[in-house]
């Protein structure tokens, strides 16, 4: 994975040290739950697109032909349309020099974004969904933007619909207003994010 990370994040002497986007991808690629947060213009979309490219490059390693099933969603139609546009732009301009099967990797990074209600299969005139623990989502990775807008009930429904092997990636600005419904999921998850507990090597920092 190190070689793929180096290809996706070429060394930049004038860039920040450490490269937080690169670190975010390295950490998120090893876990089933991750949060990518930051204010406007901090590179959340760039980071998640490179993360998805990294994961698809690993899945499409020589000898493998099955890309991961990735679903993109947002709490509202407006947020979904905005993410759709930004993801599409990032994927089309993504530099994949040095990435094996680059064309297949690019094609395997989705740009279609839907609402959470549509993703889960909302049933008319009810608060229940078609996808749940007994009928999980057909996905290995689910990415949800505007995480600050997700209330407790929706998060419970989303987690209930995730297959046991699937990874969940939340994007959003932890400083945005919370959902109008009960709960401030993203804010609670990021309550201590500003402290930055990362250290380059075990036992240092």
PyMOL commands that set and color helices and strands:
alter all, ss='L'
color gray80, all
select helices_A, chain A and resi 2-8+20-28+44-59+77-92+102-108+116-120+147-149+152-161+185-189+193-195
alter helices_A, ss='H'
color red, helices_A
select strands_A, chain A and resi 33-37+70-74+113-115+141-145+167-172
alter strands_A, ss='S'
color yellow, strands_A
deselect
rebuild
show_as cartoon
